[in-house]
Every structure is written in structure tokens, then in C-alpha cells.
Amino acid sequence: MQMDVLNAVARVLFVGAAALLTFPASGQSSRLTSQQVIDRIKGHVGVDWHEPTVDTFKAGDPQAPVTGIAVVMMSTLDVLQRAAAAGSNLIITHEPTFYDHNDRTSDLEAENDAVLAAKQAFIKSHGLVIWRFHDYWHRRRPDGIQTGMVHKLGWTGASCTATTRCLCCRRQPSPSWHRISRSVWESGRCVWSEFPR
């Protein structure tokens, strides 16, 4: 169930990102660069762009022409291998690539970490470009990740009226909505949270 939800969220993220792109008509200029694709996303995401943010390039050459785009929840080595095998060189990831929220690698590099080195070598040898799309996808209203989860779990159209706020729509959930969320939480398939406002 959890992987189904993550895959669904990645599909929503992909559809959202793909809808923002307008590729040149045939016969026009060559492929877009990774930077051009990201600039189009930034220009159409619907949220003003401000620094600081983790939504930056994490690896590769932003000027590289795009051969394909893989939109993923996490850019694990397995995911990167599958993207490269499919001919995609621009990876848009929601979560960090290098094990730290800010993708800092200095400590791991100082330790000559073999896992980091292998991942970086794969990225370089396959000409991958990795861009993180986290902060601004969450800042959208509605939140892109939460929208995907709500859709996949079939929770769309719920009425929100209780005393705690639901993570998915940031409104007050109804008593039945609360029971559903608690049931999912207790079942060990936690894709839901409650928080006070």
C-alpha cells in the first residue's frame, strides 16, 4: 500500500510537472536543456520563487539537453538506474538525493563513503542531471504531494468539520474523516498525520 501511494504521488508530481512544459513543435530548435525545463516549471508552479530553498540542482550539468524526464519521490540508486535504462537524463526528485535534507555531502566525502561515491559515479557516467522539487511543490495550494495522496487513498470530497486539522486539505476533518485517518495510522500504513493549528 505504501509503495502504491508513493508511486501515485510520483505520478501526480510527474503529471503536474509535465503539464507545465511546452516542447518546441517539430522542425523547431533542438531539445530543451535541463535548465530550460526547470525554468518553465518555476515560471508556472504558481508560487513566487524565493531563496533559500532545497529546490536546486543536485548533480549534473543544467545545460545538458534533456533526453527524457523521470519524476520520482526519491532518487535512490535503483531509481536512477531505471531512469537511465529508460533513456531519461533529467531526474526531478522530491526527496534528497544525498541522504541529507540539504544534500550536503562534505562529511561523507571526507569519510570516503563508498555508497556516496558509487552513486555519484553512476550519475556522472550516465550524464544524469538531478533537480529537487520539494519546497515549492509543498507550497502550492493545494499541496501537490498531499493532493496525490488524497486522490490515491480515495479521500477526495471529504467534509472537514472537526477540531483537528487534516494534513491533506488543511481544513477541519469530519468525525468520519478522523476515524479513517486514525484507522490508517493504527494499521501501520501511515501516510497521514494530524497537527494542531
N, C-alpha and C positions, 0 to 999 in steps of 0.2 A: 504493500500500500504506500509506504513512504517513498519508494523509488518511483511509483506511478505518479505521485503528487509532484515530486521534483521534476520528472520528465514533462509533466503537464505545464508546470511553471516555466520551464525552459522553453517549451513550445510557445507559450503566451509571450515570453520575452522575445523569442525569435520573430513571431508574427508582428509584434509591436515594432521591433527594430526594422524588420523588412518593409513594413508599411511606410516607414519614414524615408526610404531610399527611392530615388528615381534614377534608373540607369539610362545612359545615353541610348538613343534609338540606333538601330543597326546602321552601319555606314558612318557613324559619327566617331568621335575620338575613342581611343583605346580604353582599357579598363580603368575604373576608378582606383585611386590609391586608398590604402587603409585610412590615412588622414582625412581624405575627402569623404569617405563613408562616415567616419566618426563625426566630422564637422556637420554633416547632414543630420545625423541623429541629434547632436547637440542643438541644432537650429530648430528642430521640430519636436523635441521631447515635451515642450510645454512648460518648462520650469527655467527660470533665469539661472544661468551658469555662474557660479562664484567659486573662488578658491578659499580655503583649501578643500580638497576632495580626494578621495581614493580613486575616482573615475579618471584614470590616466592610462597611458600605455605602460605596460609592464615588461615587455620584451619585444624584440624585433624592430624592423625599420618601418616607421609610419608612412614612408614614401613608397613602399613596395606596392605594386599593382595587386589588386585582390583577384584571386583565382576562385574563391569560394568563401562563404562565411559560415562558421559554426557558432551557434549561440548556445551557451552551456551554463549550468548552475555552478559547476566547479571545474576548473581546468586541471584535472588530475592527469598524470602521465597517460593513463589508459584513454582518457577522453581526447587528449592531444594526438595520440597515435591513431585513433579512429578518425579524427578530423583530417589529419594529414593523408591517411589512406583514401579518404573520400575526395581529396583534392582541394580542401579548404585551407587557406593560409591565414585568414583573419579569424581570430578566436575572440568572441565577445563573452566574457565570463562575469558572473555575478559575484562570486566569492573570490578570495585571494588566490593567486597562483603560487605564491612562495611562502605559505604557511604562517603568515603574519598579516594582520588587518591592513597594514600599510605596505605590505610586500617588501619589507626590509630584509635584505639577505646578508648584510655585513657580518653578523655573528656566525651564521652558518658557513659563509665563505672563509672566515678566519679559522674555523674548525676543519676546513677541507671536507665538508659534509658531502658524502658520496651520492646521496639521494638528490640533493640540490644540483650537484654537478651533472648528474645523468639527465636530469630534467632540462637544465639549461643547454646541455649539449644537443639533446633531441630538438629543442626549439630552434637552436641555431642551424643545425644540419638540415632541417626541413623548411627553413625560411619562414617560420611562423611569426605572426605579429599578434600580440595579446593585449587587449584593451579591457579594462574593468568597467562595468556598468552597474554600479551599486547604489551610490548615494542618490543620484538623480532619478533612478527608476523607483526608488522608495519615496522620493519627494513628490512624485506625480500624484495627482488626485483624480481618480482613485490610484492608490499604490499598485504598481504593476505586478509585483510578486504576490501581494495579498489577493489581487483580483484573480490571478491564476489558481491560487489555492482554493478560493471560494468557489470558483467555477468547477474545478476538478472534483471537489467534495460535494457538489450539488447543493451548495448553501446559498445560491443566488435567490433574491427576492424575499429574504427573511425579514421579519418585522423586528425592529430593535426598540425595546422599551424598558429594560430592567435597570438595575443600579450600577452595574459594572459595564465597562465599555468593551466591545469586541475588537480584537486586533484587525479583523478583516475589513470592517466598514467604519470603525471608529465611532459607531453610534451605540446607543444603549441596546443590548440584546434582549429579546423577549424571554420569558421563563423557559419556553421550549428550546429556544436557541441556546440558552445557558445549559440545559440538560444535555443537548447534543454535544456541545463543546466539552463538558465535563466527561461524558462518556468516551469521547475520542481520547482525551487526556489520560483517563484511567486505563484505557485499553493498551496503552504503551505505543500508540501511533500518534505521538504528539506532533501535530502540525498547527497547533492552536495555542493561544495564550490569552490571558486576561490581564488587564492592567488598570489601575486606578487613574483617574484624570484629575 
